[in-house]
Amino acid sequence: MLMRLIRFVAMLFGIATVLAIAGAVGAVYVFHEFGRDLPDYRQLADYEPPVTTRVHAGDGRLLAEYAVEKRVFVPIHVMPKHVVQAFLSAEDKHFYQHQGIDPLGIVRAALTNVKQMGSGRRPAGASTITQQVAKNFLLTNEVSIARKIKEAILAFRIEQAFSKQRILELYLNEIYLGFSAYGVAAASVNYFNKSLDELTVAEAAYLAALPKAPNNYHPIQKHEAAKARRDWVISRMEEDGVLTAQEAQAAMADPLIVRQRNEGEQVRADVFAEEVRRELAQRFGETALYKGGLLVRTTLDPRLQDIAVRALRRGLERYDRRHGWRGPLNRIDIAGDWMPTLRSIERPKGTDPNWTLAVVIHMDDALAEIGLPNGTRGRIPLSEMKWARAQRRDDDGDETLGPPVKKPAEVVGPGDVILVESLAGRPVDGEPDTDEPPVDAKGKPLPPKPLHPAGIYGLRQVPEIDGAIVALDPHTGRVLAMVGGYAYERSQFNRAVQAHRQPGSAFKPFVYLPALEEGYTPSTLILDAPFVIDQGPGLPKWRPENYTQKFYGPSTMRLGIEKSRNLMTVRLAQTIGMEKVVDSAKRFHVVDSMDALLSAALGSTETSLLRLTTAYAMLVNGGKAITPSLIDRIQDRNGRTVFRHDARPCASCRALQWAGQEVPAIPDNRKPVTDPASAYQMVSMLQGVVERGTGTSIKAVGKPLAGKTGTTNNSMDTWFVGFSPDLAVGVFMGYDELRPLGKKETGGSVSAPIFRDFMMEALKGKPATPFRIPPGIRMVRVKASDGRPAGPGDTDVILEAFKPDNVPSGRGEVLEGRGSQDGPASGFDAVGSGSGDAPSSGTGGLY
């Protein structure tokens, strides 16, 4: 009996030995067969997951995000413990005990699957976090035994090569958690609008419930399943000793509420953001832009950006209303239920968010009754329709307006689909585009007007004309605001940068400036008289004209720019030589190249709004070169600065606190483009444009401002570019497809009011800072009419800026614009004007 037992045990031992050897051989075979072609797991040591590039405004608010996978990488050592533990309890409670594979988990999953056989439920898995890292980073999602074997082999190898913390860091930053979120940090923002350290236990548990199947636990569409899964994670955390029973009960009692990112926290500056995106792509490449996790701090000032958007839209709408009504958007049948049809009509792209579609139901002589998409009714009084005169164009394309509107039927009819805006609470007979309290010509408040009651609407239409506005710091070139058109939804074309148009008279400062540099003064007299150039055989003679088509005789250089006299400008350019004008335009980067033709002195060479505004900024900053910049600083994913716009050295600027040290002295390395005295003389003359010239509408701002209007031939484009001592602003308006803006539409009537509205709000509450006078300038009382020194009883006296060597003595000659072949220009000396020869470009004969 004993011998039989011994033989039986020996047989069992032999079988076990054979099985063990077979198992070992099988394991070796499996490891050899499946492990020889596996991806190199060592690449995980240097792996950096794709991370979102985030662009911020100057105040730190989010401006834009660029990513293939929206992810924010967070090192494991700064992740809150309750967030990490929630994922461990939900996904791999033995993470810190196993070596990549959890045998107990496999057995538990196998038993569970046996029990669920025939139920149709998905088989339970036993993948550890390490196995999920192997699958997510190195393998595919293929469902097969071969993939599971490879996953297990890789998990074992990964555990031997990396620390548990590194594995967990890779996992928590890589996994997809739904809502376009990759990694826990992005999911925290997308689901709850919180950073990781702000998450509650319940919120962390919900995120930990998502890795297996985010769509199955959608917090809105499958709320009950999502909450049940979250509560299961909380119970696992309690079971693992992470939470007490009381804490777990409190967490389960929390409602599951999604708080998606507040769009109001994000600055809306689409055109600006697109320019930043292009610069980043050009500087770093597409891969770094969409996967590199760059942190970009831009120059944008959100307050000024909002003001710029409103000012430009108001100005475009104001112009559009002056040019009449183009008719309804559509027409529908109102005999039956018109609401579904009205709701199905798409609003025009770029429509103001405060406007809505409406259909005309009924009219009488005083108002039009309208129906709105929500079924309510409203009224448009005749006073809100008088602007809508019929817009007509003749065969030559010239615009005319129909007769004044006397009743609503002359504008709309029953069934017409139109755009309207609620006027409830707005002043009666007030401007439709502003809520500012009414003031008189001196800026004093007027008695309040009665307000519109509820149900009163104004007729609206989206402008056809477009434009741009840009604002920048004249001392640094930092672009503080940029609007490239009426609405980004309508056109992504950035008219502040991409549109190259003729600046017209806005170019004239760069004709007058080289004359000032040559020794001429703002009081130099220039002949305003007919001017004809022989352009050569077979070509017609060139006869420039003033806008008024009048001639004014000898006038001061100041008057020439204040009143925007074309003939004086051309005569001055002929005298000093177009080569000097070309040099001036290049020095100030208005253009890269320019033909030395006299017509270019009147702004016939194309440039962009940003370039021209930057050139004006160099005038007010004392003649120092600046480069417009949209980006202050760029950091990589590790926080290392890889670009800084202000590259000036300043070691003492890095002090963390004040310890009585001296104020840092930062070098001014801006290159001079003109001398400060000439620059100030030009600024003073441009200030006269606002006070007495073509930009007088801007005086309403009540602060020291300067600038220049610009209007091209046939009023194709209109400009106003100007500045305060510390803010340069440019405005451009015109049709994308060139066509006249209409008779009497100029830079002063179209673009200058937008500049005025912007400055009115941008400088509100700020002191009236005067323009800075550089050393060496002498301010002399002169008569505005002829620039001669003023006597005690003279009226119409101004303070004129002179350099020390050309203060007027009361005598001077008139600049007639003679070429260099005729010698010095009318015998000028250093007293009344320029000194020495005044070379000309020599373009043809002068009549």
Steps between C-alpha positions, in 0.01 A plus 500: 500500500778735594689419183193578290463835672866579441471406132185717467671799660804445281275487194329824602835661562619384161190633331540827685863517401414431137223758510734751664764437240239522226364816654846649523575400143163638394564825689842532341346432160224755559745762621727428205226482241298801614777704652748515215312754282358719775545878488791645690357583843808708585366782287263576786795639694506802269134498404323835505129473423338752263406800711270794426660830405326771697497866399424762764414868483716757674298468821536121508153410374476221245495616139528178299604135515663294225525124526460166328412352838389746767734416783672684781799310636522496880790332683390225735655663806265801476181303441266499803513170690124446494501525118780243466341268756163513325659359183696237695185381679302489176764352271779325693483477880815280514701733274784543750518125579504324159773484237286598205245216516253447785441121543226552758326739264518245220344230718229739620421606142490135386252405773286801418495413131398140579207627704397740217514240225190526281397837645625693197696735724850612403771275651674650804861596445799465726738743336725685739589865453838385368327281241284793396812712456648224281181484293445877469858588415638198320217275371164522330146451635468164325296249708699176488697258718818587310463867588436417868816286508705779344343745743602282797857460373537875445347574840758279669784666310367851573484420872867397492606816320294780657388609842140465609468878509613538139256231385215665686597842361491368144163336559323796660621743234428275200158342550198623306214598731235630259389858440805543270722467807825307510647464847352584836593870496316570173202291618483698823460822301267360234259332745512728802685819392748439782868434539599165653560642847144638506326166437283352772519130587176438310632679190829311511308173536293582192812559292639169626180331380560598138813321364325176400215658301449879520199496267318251725516742791422827330403740782206647308376240253546205742485677830370211712762256374770763547400567862476128576849440362633797697347368821657159430842667485427676828409168659828350376686792656323431828582128473868585441507719810545825310167638624313452822142381487382850582714658226383243247136560591544877464672459161219277371248763609663763278304556178684432174497840333704588192640850495649548159754771440350846532535653157485844662839434652653464154591815310345528153760628257486257208705699250769576758513134605532389138796734447663352811434149371667581168803645674534196726473263204760696308737523796469148645318289240160329500610212725614728782189714460246220527691251718776691675306650790631854449389765748461831320451838667377753243487877502119520471320734738147351531346833605637682197408205278137519610497875439653454156239239401213725605646815342565335164161328483322825592694692237430249226130488589485879518644532148274225369185672632601822323497312173153358517304178512582201281170324563373205704694177546217277384124481457267237648129423501336633817150368427548194722748402771808702399715420806653170374591664170653802673702277732634304205652809338870537569623831631764678287855420609645754738164623625523682832408261784242753624312496170229251410299403195143623475220492245278799418138420589312827456567870435334834531625855448677512839655158555560146378385206710745209500500138614802344670626138493379443858144588401487843662412820315676835485483839329742706293405869516540717191779694674711184497449452127568847363862414433394219266479696177517281193857439381545522126792485258506633147667337198836654596478353851442838664284482810180697548237496773126495460268768641464547878294232672155623598328173591607141578350363177779678310753276676341161573190298418305213659701178497839672480765335717727762656752547779395695807641599837309560821507864613339441838661727758690707244451874451236606250657679202842388617768352276424132435859399565580646840374493855713798609312779683434803276739796530519843338785634282704577812453153644252606769215255572166579343165428665419129457276406211192283544569128460343254259255257661517124451392375159657782299758396242736667254558394140853369434714371215852351486741747334657417165798724567781370717802636679754456775637663811829443678640649822856470622743633759715757316796443731528123468299401194277268705171457313230559760192451280434380147170459318527389140141541387136531595468134598744208491211264422437689177861524386827378652693751289697730730477848352738640761789288371409323177329785315745720310326819390597852400521724810425822314565811705582291808843460337571877496685518836780302337526766230507791743737329746806491267441869429513570875817293521648717223438815702159613382255597773127470559481871409668458161276646231415270209318616189155346464435548129442291185773244444558305180760235421598393150515122529679449169421441133159349435386534861247750632612777730450427869288763674448425870221689674397588852190323635312831485623564143607847614837675535602696807829668409798511739417298813705367789621146501283449809190606311600267219474195721216625721279562196655212302598715199611274214662772290717621787606140574601430141684833475690422821589150381625646168719745689666268750515212250296183493809302593477649849130412519577142398773485763258632763239236413759223521652622826158491664418164334188637333614309191786273404540649155356802327540673164627857514191638327331820610162327512638283782524817714120497503483143630469296183735226628325218685562413864320331789323656794739341751804633316364853472388510863845380610660777292283762673596348835866564418416869463343537842766294681770749397617335180602158636459184292256241632380168366133413545469190715206280597697276737680597819637161601486131408581214736535133416317220682765503774468874568825596328478832314571442132403846372477847651410809298681735736850355483671780690731374778391578856636265766373720785143474366486142628505591868220324684446779752596857579807525721594864459688443176512759224229510238614288201646702214388339174691610190307660214630315197242634255665636189421862406315545170487880525611766743269570797457868406373423149278227638344742750444764233311240299299399808411863563381544142290183524350633822389797292311259268280412797468853635448694175519266203330201342469308827316753718230249593762342729518811720196362681730256683638794699856361524822588313475299178661517159457322172428519131209418275548311176270478198595341169380594152122467460480425874589134450669477842488720807745511790571669827826429677590684817615484857500628852841525673483132597257333258510478120183403313424446132164461326434388143169466316420387148327233294691178445417525131607854416215742447436862605371563850282781371509874449634707789614185683854563623737390770359781712138384467548122493814393688566791736173444697609142572835630629308752709268239649791272582707771666199637686458170682864389511617823667193542720602588856864553406681833536545725196870429444663756266738396227859491624723779369862391447798713600597767248149587382390861540129577511431836330174694469417536130200593294324187380421654160855572379738370770651842574586595859190624682473849641328606825164572339491215250218245505496146368835433663653156552815368662732366231793265550837609362850369516752745652662591166183578304277710726313741267606863484200619305637469149499207262437393146234286344594147397394463138618145443777565249728215406869470570588612149371844598718533810390561860127528553425871475800602705387348828722563794514356850273767638173441325528145381748246374858585420726390219409322179171319476557222246215365296422165349503673162186332371410694187421865459328711764226743393 
